[in-house]
Amino acid sequence: MPALVDFIEKLPANNQIAFGQMLNVLSEDDAGFIEDYLIIGSNLPGNIINKINQAFIKAGFPQFNWDNCQMDTSNMCFDSWFDEIE
């Protein structure tokens, strides 16, 4: 999974933790879709995006989802949740 490691390392610091915890919740097969997306540019099916979004919630990071997990969300508010301020 070197592609996932490279992807995570390029994320903002707070997002790296959330993304890693989300991956711990997500099944290995579903994580494979993310890896295919990163390596060959495959589209992520809607059901996989939903599983990713649910995995963020289960991992304790409801402020993140697939659409915003790459954004620097430092100092932003999401439904009364604040990211850690470094």
Secondary structure, DSSP 8 states (H G I E B T S, - for coil): -HHHHHHHHTS-HHHHHHHHHHHHHS-HHHHHHHHHHHHH-----HHHHHHHHHHHHHTT-TT--TTTTTS--TT-EETTEE----
